Amino acid sequence: MTATPPAFTPPAEPVPAHGVDLLRDMLRIRRFEETCAELYSATKIHGFLHLYIGEEAVATGTLRALGPDDAIVATYREHGHALLRGVGAEALMAEMFGRSGGCCRGRGGSMHVFDAATRFYGGNAIVAGGLPIAVGLALADRMLGRDRVTACFFGEGAMAEGEFHESLNLAALWKLPVLFLCENNHYAMGSALELTESETNLTLKAASYEVPAWSVDGMDVVAVEREARRAVLAIRGGGGPVFLECQTYRFRAHSMYDPDLYRDRAEVAEWKEQHDPIDLLAARLRAQDMLDDATLERIEAEIAAELEAAVAFAEASELEPVEDLARDVYAGDGA
């Protein structure tokens, strides 16, 4: 099985005025993830590490459509979402290191990033585990009369889980303000979509619950932002949940442990060469005279300095003291 690039119409719309900011956001994610891969190889980051390289347009475009009071629920491939949401690079990198200076004091690590201050509710290592959480958050907002949207990110593999169907059904029945955003990278953990789903048109699955559903080219950040804004506007208008499928592709293996033997190397190369979201946006910006070499070099230098400081902070941060390991852990009285 192979993942065919989505047959979306080539972009004709002009890049918005904040197009350079979109490029900067995607580059921040890409460079952060590349740095994490290097540090993992140097054994400074341990455990599982799932990189977002190639999928940057999805988080970048969607988060532009959300407000600071909206909630975000993500998967274990969530570093980019957290970074753009406002979790500081230093706190995020220290969390990768498992250090006390991390946003979760090093207890969450790569897969369980959490930050209540930015309403970032994970980071969830369980496939589809974030969907019921998103429904709960949205139900609370509805009951308290708060004008908020909960954006729930998940991969196409989650749609084979019972939580997906239960969550879509309840959200539709109660008209909850949830943006169900499927990051369809075509391979879940390591199986092609055609081998795991009898119906590969994922929008039809969501539509069966009477949820408005449509797809967008997840490698086009401008299109993702446009469609995310359209979805959020409908949700805020009281229309209930929306399902948005972003057809994307991860350039790296599922995780750093994955030998990635299930994909053809030529296929991966084609996606990298022809569908890299960063290259595509940069080319459009240059065509509109919105980007030059000097600007790009300045952005790269700023990101490099940010990441250098983040790594230094993480390395200087201490491990949590052993006597604090039971802190915030529920323990019964043994009765």
C-alpha positions in Angstrom: 0.0 0.0 0.0 1.1 3.5 -0.7 0.0 6.9 0.4 -1.0 9.0 -2.6 -0.6 12.8 -2.2 -4.1 14.4 -1.8 -5.6 15.6 -5.1 -6.5 19.1 -3.9 -6.6 22.0 -6.3 -3.3 23.9 -6.2 -3.5 27.1 -4.1 -4.7 30.1 -6.0 -5.5 32.4 -3.1 -2.8 34.9 -2.0 -0.9 34.3 1.2 -2.4 36.4 4.0 -0.5 39.3 5.5 0.7 37.2 8.4 2.2 34.6 6.0 5.7 35.1 7.3 4.5 34.4 10.8 3.0 31.2 9.6 6.4 30.3 8.1 8.2 31.2 11.4 5.8 29.0 13.3 6.4 26.0 11.1 10.1 26.5 11.2 10.0 26.7 15.0 8.3 23.3 15.1 10.7 21.8 12.5 13.8 23.0 14.2 12.6 22.0 17.7 11.9 18.5 16.5 15.2 18.2 14.7 16.9 19.3 17.8 15.0 16.7 19.8 16.1 14.0 17.4 19.7 14.9 17.8 19.4 15.0 21.6 17.7 11.6 21.5 20.5 10.1 19.5 22.9 11.6 22.1 20.9 9.8 24.8 19.9 13.1 26.5 16.2 12.4 25.8 14.9 9.0 26.7 11.7 6.9 26.2 9.5 7.2 23.2 9.8 10.2 20.9 7.3 10.9 18.2 8.3 13.7 15.8 5.9 16.1 13.9 8.3 16.7 11.0 6.2 17.1 7.8 2.9 17.8 9.6 3.7 21.3 10.8 1.0 23.0 8.7 -1.8 21.3 10.6 -1.0 22.6 14.1 0.2 26.0 12.7 -2.9 26.7 10.7 -5.4 25.4 13.2 -4.0 27.2 16.2 -4.4 30.5 14.3 -8.1 29.9 14.3 -8.4 29.4 18.1 -8.5 31.9 20.9 -6.7 31.9 24.2 -9.7 30.6 26.1 -10.2 27.7 23.8 -8.9 24.3 24.9 -6.6 22.0 23.0 -6.3 18.2 23.4 -3.6 16.5 21.4 -1.9 13.1 20.9 1.6 11.9 21.8 2.9 13.8 18.7 2.2 17.1 20.4 5.4 19.1 20.8 4.5 21.5 18.0 1.0 22.1 19.2 2.4 22.9 22.7 5.1 25.2 21.4 2.7 27.3 19.3 0.1 27.3 22.0 2.5 29.2 24.3 4.3 26.5 26.3 7.9 28.0 26.5 10.6 26.3 24.6 12.7 26.1 27.7 9.9 24.4 29.8 9.1 22.1 26.8 12.7 21.0 26.3 13.2 20.4 30.0 10.2 18.2 29.9 11.8 16.2 27.0 14.8 15.8 29.3 12.6 14.6 32.2 13.8 17.5 34.4 12.1 19.4 37.2 12.1 22.6 35.1 9.7 21.1 32.6 6.1 22.1 32.3 5.1 18.9 34.1 8.2 18.8 36.3 9.6 16.1 34.0 6.9 13.7 34.8 5.1 13.8 31.5 8.0 13.6 29.1 7.5 13.6 25.4 4.1 12.1 25.3 2.3 13.8 28.1 2.9 17.5 27.8 0.3 19.4 29.8 -0.1 23.1 30.6 -3.2 24.4 32.4 -2.1 28.0 32.0 -2.5 27.8 28.2 -5.4 25.4 28.4 -3.3 22.7 26.8 -4.7 19.4 28.1 -2.3 16.9 26.7 -0.4 15.0 25.3 -2.1 11.6 25.5 -0.3 8.4 24.9 -3.5 6.4 24.5 -4.7 6.2 20.9 -8.1 8.1 20.8 -7.8 8.7 24.6 -8.1 12.4 24.1 -11.5 12.4 22.4 -13.6 11.7 25.6 -11.5 14.3 27.4 -12.4 16.9 24.7 -16.1 16.0 25.0 -15.9 16.5 28.7 -14.2 19.8 28.4 -16.8 21.0 25.9 -19.7 19.7 28.0 -18.4 21.7 31.0 -18.1 24.8 28.8 -21.7 24.4 27.6 -23.1 23.8 31.1 -21.3 26.9 32.4 -22.3 29.0 29.5 -18.7 29.8 28.4 -18.1 30.7 24.8 -15.3 28.3 24.1 -14.2 25.7 21.6 -12.3 22.6 22.3 -10.0 21.5 19.5 -9.2 17.8 19.6 -6.3 16.5 17.5 -6.0 12.8 16.7 -4.6 10.5 14.0 -6.7 8.4 11.6 -5.8 5.4 13.6 -8.0 6.7 16.4 -11.0 6.3 14.1 -10.8 2.5 14.5 -11.3 2.9 18.3 -14.5 2.8 20.2 -13.8 6.2 21.8 -14.0 7.9 18.5 -17.6 6.7 17.8 -18.7 7.3 21.4 -17.3 10.8 21.4 -18.7 11.8 18.0 -22.1 10.4 19.0 -22.3 12.3 22.3 -20.9 15.5 20.9 -23.5 15.4 18.1 -26.4 14.6 20.4 -25.5 17.4 22.8 -24.3 19.8 20.1 -21.1 20.4 21.9 -18.5 22.9 20.8 -15.8 20.5 19.6 -13.5 20.7 16.6 -12.6 17.1 15.9 -9.4 17.5 13.8 -8.0 14.3 12.2 -4.4 14.4 11.3 -4.5 11.8 8.6 -0.9 10.8 7.9 -2.0 7.6 6.2 -0.1 5.1 8.3 -1.3 5.3 11.9 1.5 3.6 13.7 2.7 1.5 10.8 -0.3 0.2 8.8 -1.6 1.8 5.7 -5.0 3.3 5.9 -6.4 0.8 3.3 -5.3 -2.1 5.6 -7.1 -0.7 8.7 -10.3 1.0 7.5 -12.8 -0.6 5.2 -14.1 3.0 4.4 -11.1 5.2 3.6 -13.2 8.3 3.1 -13.0 9.4 6.8 -15.4 12.3 6.4 -18.1 9.8 5.7 -17.6 8.2 9.1 -18.0 11.5 10.9 -20.9 12.5 8.7 -22.8 9.3 9.8 -23.2 10.9 13.2 -24.7 14.0 11.6 -21.5 16.0 12.1 -20.5 18.4 9.4 -17.3 17.0 7.9 -14.8 17.9 5.2 -11.2 17.5 4.1 -8.4 19.9 3.5 -4.8 19.6 2.2 -2.9 19.3 5.4 0.4 20.3 3.7 -1.0 23.8 2.8 -0.9 25.9 5.9 -3.0 28.7 4.3 -5.8 26.2 3.4 -5.7 24.6 6.9 -6.1 28.0 8.6 -8.9 29.0 6.2 -10.8 25.8 6.9 -10.1 25.8 10.6 -11.5 29.3 10.8 -14.6 28.2 8.9 -15.1 25.2 11.3 -14.6 27.3 14.4 -17.0 30.0 13.2 -19.7 27.3 12.7 -19.0 25.8 16.1 -19.2 29.2 17.9 -22.5 29.9 16.1 -24.0 27.0 18.0 -24.0 24.5 15.2 -22.4 21.8 17.3 -19.2 19.8 16.5 -17.3 19.8 13.2 -15.0 17.2 11.8 -12.0 18.4 9.8 -9.7 16.0 8.1 -6.2 17.3 7.3 -4.5 15.0 4.8 -0.8 15.2 5.8 2.3 13.0 6.0 5.1 12.5 8.5 8.5 12.6 7.0 10.1 10.6 9.9 9.2 7.2 11.3 6.3 6.7 13.7 8.8 7.1 16.6 12.5 7.0 17.1 12.2 3.3 17.8 10.5 2.6 14.5 12.6 1.1 11.7 10.0 2.4 9.2 10.0 -0.7 7.0 6.4 -0.4 5.9 6.8 2.6 3.5 8.5 2.8 0.2 11.6 5.1 0.3 10.6 6.6 -3.0 7.2 7.5 -1.6 8.7 9.3 1.4 11.2 11.1 -0.9 8.3 12.3 -3.1 6.4 13.7 -0.2 9.5 15.5 1.1 10.5 16.9 -2.3 7.1 18.0 -3.6 4.9 18.5 -0.5 7.0 19.9 2.2 4.7 22.5 3.9 7.6 24.8 4.7 9.0 24.8 1.2 5.6 25.3 -0.3 4.8 28.3 1.8 8.2 29.8 1.3 7.9 29.6 -2.4 4.5 31.3 -2.3 5.8 34.1 -0.1 8.7 34.7 -2.4 6.4 34.8 -5.4 4.4 37.5 -3.6 7.6 39.4 -2.6 6.9 38.8 1.0 10.1 36.8 1.8 13.8 37.3 0.9 17.0 35.6 2.0 17.8 38.1 4.6 14.4 37.7 6.3 14.7 33.9 6.2 18.2 34.0 7.7 17.0 36.3 10.5 14.1 34.0 11.4 16.4 30.9 11.4 18.9 32.8 13.6 16.2 33.7 16.1 15.0 30.2 16.3 18.5 28.8 16.7 19.1 31.2 19.6 15.8 30.2 21.2 16.6 26.5 20.9 20.2 27.0 22.2 18.8 28.7 25.3 16.2 26.0 25.7 18.7 23.2 25.6 21.0 25.0 28.0 18.0 25.5 30.4 17.1 21.8 30.1 20.6 20.6 30.8 20.9 22.9 33.8 17.6 21.9 35.2 17.7 19.3 38.0 16.0 15.9 38.3 13.1 15.9 40.7 14.2 14.8 44.2 13.5 11.2 45.1 11.5 12.3 48.2 9.1 14.2 45.9 8.3 11.2 43.7 5.0 10.5 45.5 3.9 14.1 45.2 0.5 14.4 43.4 0.3 10.6 43.2 -2.9 9.1 44.8 -2.1 6.3 47.3 -4.7 4.5 49.3 -4.4 3.8 53.0 -4.0 0.1 52.3 -7.4 -0.8 53.7 
